[in-house]
């Protein structure tokens, strides 16, 4: 069934499930120590009463999408390969295999042109720290004699010297808490890569320039009515500001500037346009905050399940980002409104962070 054309994740998932049913599998000892779905606790395996703690967070929709994707892929595989026993390759085991793949598989290069996906015993026990620069890769084992077969070894390259019994961390990548919880089952209080997506866009009903904006945005691969950008605890991206300069632009804002020229939006278009951009970000962030239900802080953390505590942590870190964004846009708007009457286009350094 598994061939070179099979998706890497699907191939390993099928092999995991198949090998797990063999009492004498070569991989039996490794499979026995793989965590259960409950041990990983990725959000796509949570019960509905736990998912309710994600209400308002984009992670709720991402979880639903992942659940739907896994169910569709499972049904597709069974339909494509009728020789697979549906009593063995169940959706429950399919979910278990993917919870392990998403949380433990790594990509190795080993000097090859293309990377490959692998489950590596012992390496997959290493925990994540966003502050670590240690990494894992494969490399060719030096041959003592030219006729020896080529073999690879997997190596952990540490970011510093470690003492005996110190825990070594690696980074699973610059992931926000929503990704960490979706795939790995945890969220961090201190995560420098944490972000929450903000969805913004132009209004088709109230914008006489909408058709031109839609065509211009489509040429750049964007949907002018709905575009998502990450907000961070200390900044919002320049791409968000540039997109909204276009989405908020009126004929009065543009003056003689061309609408369909990317360079128009690198700099401030006009004072009114920049204020409209800030107001749009503020309104969108406020709407995102209002989408969360009222906090249920009257339940102490000690009486919440682990998944509920992780969900609360995710929601609270996202809300802090949105609150900082609202405060930052209000402050920048006041600074612009207090600009001298001879305001001219200038590079908006003050908009690139929350200083």
Secondary structure as GFF3:
##gff-version 3
##sequence-region A 1 355
A	DSSP	alpha_helix	8	20	.	.	.	ID=ss1
A	DSSP	alpha_helix	28	33	.	.	.	ID=ss2
A	DSSP	alpha_helix	37	40	.	.	.	ID=ss3
A	DSSP	three_ten_helix	43	45	.	.	.	ID=ss4
A	DSSP	alpha_helix	48	51	.	.	.	ID=ss5
A	DSSP	three_ten_helix	52	54	.	.	.	ID=ss6
A	DSSP	alpha_helix	58	80	.	.	.	ID=ss7
A	DSSP	alpha_helix	91	104	.	.	.	ID=ss8
A	DSSP	beta_strand	106	108	.	.	.	ID=ss9
A	DSSP	beta_strand	116	118	.	.	.	ID=ss10
A	DSSP	three_ten_helix	123	125	.	.	.	ID=ss11
A	DSSP	beta_strand	127	128	.	.	.	ID=ss12
A	DSSP	beta_strand	135	140	.	.	.	ID=ss13
A	DSSP	beta_strand	152	157	.	.	.	ID=ss14
A	DSSP	beta_strand	169	170	.	.	.	ID=ss15
A	DSSP	alpha_helix	177	183	.	.	.	ID=ss16
A	DSSP	beta_strand	195	200	.	.	.	ID=ss17
A	DSSP	alpha_helix	210	219	.	.	.	ID=ss18
A	DSSP	beta_strand	227	232	.	.	.	ID=ss19
A	DSSP	alpha_helix	238	247	.	.	.	ID=ss20
A	DSSP	alpha_helix	251	254	.	.	.	ID=ss21
A	DSSP	three_ten_helix	262	265	.	.	.	ID=ss22
A	DSSP	alpha_helix	271	290	.	.	.	ID=ss23
A	DSSP	three_ten_helix	301	303	.	.	.	ID=ss24
A	DSSP	alpha_helix	306	337	.	.	.	ID=ss25
A	DSSP	three_ten_helix	349	351	.	.	.	ID=ss26
###
